[in-house]
Amino acid sequence: MEAAVEEAIRGLGERGIPIGSVLVKDGKIIGRGHNRRVQKGSSILHAEMDCLESAGRLKPEDYAKSVLYSTLSPCDMCAGAVLLYKIPKVVIGENENFKGPEEYLRSRGVEVTNLRLEECKRMMRDFIDKNPELWNEDISEE
């Protein structure tokens, strides 16, 4: 999770949304990313999507042995990627600022663990307070 937090901080430093993600297989990071919607003018580059893209093409057995770490609960799009690639476990930093379809992931057999990290909560809360319009654009809550 430390690497995911580092990615979130990196994204914030690029004037983006501070959400980070890493994909780990056999204890090694094989993909990492952060939300780059602002930086790239992208509609889909959430942290998890950026992370999966950086991992490149993997075999199904690689995904089946992986854990996806994200500083924030995954949205519907990112949860869909978890299901598509059959990633068996997702570890999130927090879900107080946003809670994605965690119960749906669980119902589909994905193990979801929430670490409830104060650092992740504070980073997102501060960002949302300072950038409510950008946050609402990214997460489409309105």
C-alpha positions as CSV (number, residue, x, y, z in Angstrom):
1,M,0.0,0.0,0.0
2,E,2.9,2.3,0.5
3,A,3.7,2.3,-3.2
4,A,0.0,3.1,-3.9
5,V,0.2,6.1,-1.5
6,E,3.4,7.2,-3.3
7,E,1.5,7.1,-6.6
8,A,-1.3,9.2,-5.1
9,I,1.2,11.8,-3.9
10,R,2.8,11.8,-7.3
11,G,-0.5,12.5,-8.9
12,L,-1.2,15.3,-6.6
13,G,2.2,16.8,-7.4
14,E,1.2,16.7,-11.0
15,R,-2.0,18.7,-10.1
16,G,-4.1,15.7,-10.6
17,I,-6.4,13.7,-8.3
18,P,-4.5,11.9,-5.5
19,I,-5.5,8.3,-6.0
20,G,-2.8,5.7,-6.5
21,S,-2.8,2.0,-7.3
22,V,-0.3,-0.9,-7.7
23,L,-0.7,-4.5,-8.9
24,V,1.3,-7.0,-7.0
25,K,2.1,-10.6,-8.0
26,D,4.1,-12.9,-5.8
27,G,5.1,-10.0,-3.5
28,K,6.5,-7.9,-6.4
29,I,4.9,-4.8,-8.0
30,I,4.2,-5.5,-11.6
31,G,2.1,-2.4,-12.4
32,R,1.7,1.0,-10.8
33,G,-0.3,4.1,-11.7
34,H,-2.2,7.1,-10.4
35,N,-5.3,9.0,-11.6
36,R,-4.2,10.9,-14.7
37,R,-7.5,12.1,-16.0
38,V,-6.4,15.7,-15.6
39,Q,-2.8,15.3,-16.8
40,K,-3.8,13.4,-19.9
41,G,-7.2,14.8,-20.6
42,S,-8.5,11.3,-20.3
43,S,-12.0,10.0,-19.5
44,I,-10.8,6.7,-18.2
45,L,-7.3,7.0,-16.6
46,H,-8.4,6.3,-13.0
47,A,-5.5,5.0,-10.9
48,E,-6.5,1.4,-11.2
49,M,-6.8,1.7,-15.0
50,D,-3.4,3.4,-15.2
51,C,-1.9,0.7,-13.1
52,L,-3.3,-2.1,-15.2
53,E,-2.2,-0.3,-18.4
54,S,1.3,0.0,-17.0
55,A,1.4,-3.8,-16.1
56,G,0.9,-4.5,-19.8
57,R,-0.6,-7.6,-21.3
58,L,-0.6,-10.4,-18.7
59,K,-1.7,-14.0,-18.8
60,P,-4.9,-15.0,-17.0
61,E,-2.8,-17.0,-14.5
62,D,-0.8,-13.8,-13.7
63,Y,-4.0,-11.9,-12.8
64,A,-5.2,-14.9,-10.8
65,K,-2.1,-14.6,-8.6
66,S,-2.3,-10.8,-8.2
67,V,-3.6,-8.3,-5.6
68,L,-4.7,-4.8,-6.6
69,Y,-4.0,-2.1,-4.1
70,S,-5.8,1.3,-4.3
71,T,-5.8,4.2,-2.0
72,L,-9.5,4.7,-2.6
73,S,-12.4,2.3,-3.0
74,P,-12.6,1.4,-6.8
75,C,-15.4,2.9,-8.8
76,D,-17.7,0.9,-11.1
77,M,-15.4,1.1,-14.0
78,C,-12.3,-0.1,-12.1
79,A,-14.3,-2.8,-10.3
80,G,-15.4,-4.0,-13.7
81,A,-11.7,-4.3,-14.7
82,V,-11.0,-6.4,-11.5
83,L,-13.9,-8.7,-12.5
84,L,-12.9,-8.8,-16.2
85,Y,-9.3,-9.9,-15.4
86,K,-10.4,-12.1,-12.4
87,I,-8.1,-10.4,-9.9
88,P,-9.0,-12.2,-6.7
89,K,-8.1,-9.6,-4.1
90,V,-8.4,-5.8,-3.7
91,V,-6.9,-3.9,-0.8
92,I,-8.1,-0.3,-0.4
93,G,-6.7,2.5,1.7
94,E,-10.1,3.9,2.6
95,N,-13.8,4.2,1.5
96,E,-15.1,7.1,3.6
97,N,-14.6,9.7,0.9
98,F,-16.0,7.4,-1.8
99,K,-17.4,3.8,-1.6
100,G,-17.5,1.9,-4.8
101,P,-19.3,-1.4,-5.4
102,E,-17.4,-3.4,-2.8
103,E,-20.3,-5.6,-1.9
104,Y,-20.8,-6.5,-5.6
105,L,-17.1,-7.4,-5.9
106,R,-17.5,-9.6,-2.8
107,S,-20.6,-11.2,-4.2
108,R,-18.5,-12.1,-7.3
109,G,-15.8,-13.8,-5.2
110,V,-13.3,-11.0,-4.9
111,E,-11.8,-10.6,-1.4
112,V,-12.0,-6.8,-0.5
113,T,-10.0,-5.5,2.4
114,N,-10.3,-1.9,3.7
115,L,-7.2,-0.7,5.7
116,R,-9.0,2.5,6.8
117,L,-5.7,4.5,6.5
118,E,-5.9,8.0,8.0
119,E,-3.3,9.2,5.5
120,C,-5.5,8.1,2.6
121,K,-8.7,9.6,4.2
122,R,-7.0,12.9,4.9
123,M,-5.4,13.2,1.4
124,M,-8.7,12.7,-0.4
125,R,-10.8,14.8,2.1
126,D,-8.3,17.7,1.7
127,F,-8.4,17.4,-2.1
128,I,-12.2,17.2,-2.3
129,D,-12.6,20.2,0.0
130,K,-10.2,22.3,-2.3
131,N,-11.5,20.9,-5.6
132,P,-15.1,19.9,-5.4
133,E,-15.9,20.6,-9.1
134,L,-13.0,18.5,-10.3
135,W,-13.9,15.7,-7.9
136,N,-17.5,15.7,-9.1
137,E,-16.4,15.6,-12.7
138,D,-14.1,12.6,-12.0
139,I,-16.5,10.5,-9.9
140,S,-19.8,11.7,-11.6
141,E,-21.7,12.0,-8.4
142,E,-23.9,14.9,-9.7
